[in-house]
Amino acid sequence: HNLDSFLQRGTKMVAAGYCLYSATTVLVLTLGSGVHGFTLDPDKQKFLQTHPNIRIPDVGSLYSFNEANYREFSEPVQQFLTSMK
């Protein structure tokens, strides 16, 4: 993996998202103008917007990251993650 492909300005992105699977299925998506969450309605077989305008608090006391592949990350990424602890 090229570090330049990882460290890009967010303004270069067209879209980003992820999907959470558990008792419900939630799709979180941005097309560049806000982040919105959609929950799968299995009866209608459609995603319905249930979490409009998701925001990260400016200040928080919680740090959370899946560090299973920490040793595989480049040194700059490892340094950043370490600084967040």
C-alpha positions in Angstrom: 0.0 0.0 0.0 1.2 3.4 -0.9 1.2 6.0 1.9 0.1 8.7 -0.5 -3.1 6.7 -1.2 -3.8 6.5 2.5 -3.0 10.1 3.4 -5.3 12.1 1.1 -7.5 15.1 1.7 -11.1 14.2 2.4 -12.1 16.7 -0.4 -10.7 14.2 -2.9 -13.2 11.5 -1.9 -16.4 11.0 -3.8 -18.2 8.8 -1.2 -17.4 6.7 1.8 -19.4 4.4 4.0 -19.6 1.3 6.1 -22.3 -1.3 7.1 -22.9 -2.7 10.5 -24.5 -6.1 10.8 -26.1 -7.3 14.1 -29.7 -7.5 15.2 -30.3 -4.7 12.6 -28.3 -3.7 9.6 -27.2 -0.1 9.4 -25.5 1.6 6.4 -23.6 4.8 7.2 -22.9 6.8 4.1 -21.6 10.2 3.0 -21.6 11.7 -0.5 -19.6 14.7 0.7 -22.3 16.8 2.3 -23.0 15.2 5.7 -23.0 11.7 7.1 -26.3 9.8 7.4 -27.3 6.4 8.7 -29.9 4.1 7.1 -31.4 1.1 8.8 -32.6 -1.9 6.7 -36.3 -2.5 7.0 -36.5 -6.3 6.2 -40.3 -6.1 5.6 -39.9 -3.4 2.9 -36.5 -4.7 1.8 -35.3 -1.0 1.8 -32.9 1.1 3.8 -34.7 3.9 5.6 -32.9 7.0 6.9 -32.9 6.7 10.7 -29.8 8.7 11.6 -29.6 12.0 9.8 -26.6 14.3 10.0 -24.4 12.1 12.2 -21.7 14.2 14.0 -18.6 13.4 16.0 -18.4 15.5 19.2 -15.7 18.2 19.2 -14.4 16.9 22.5 -14.6 13.4 23.9 -13.1 11.2 26.6 -13.2 7.9 24.7 -10.7 6.4 22.3 -11.7 3.3 20.4 -9.9 1.5 17.6 -9.5 -2.1 16.5 -5.8 -2.6 16.9 -5.7 -6.2 15.6 -3.5 -5.1 12.6 -1.5 -2.4 14.4 1.9 -4.0 13.6 1.0 -4.1 9.9 0.5 -0.3 9.7 3.2 2.0 8.6 5.3 3.8 11.2 3.6 7.2 10.8 0.1 5.6 11.2 1.4 3.7 14.3 2.8 6.9 15.8 -0.6 8.7 15.2 -2.5 5.8 16.9 -0.1 5.8 19.8 -0.5 9.5 20.3 -4.3 9.0 20.5 -4.0 6.7 23.5 
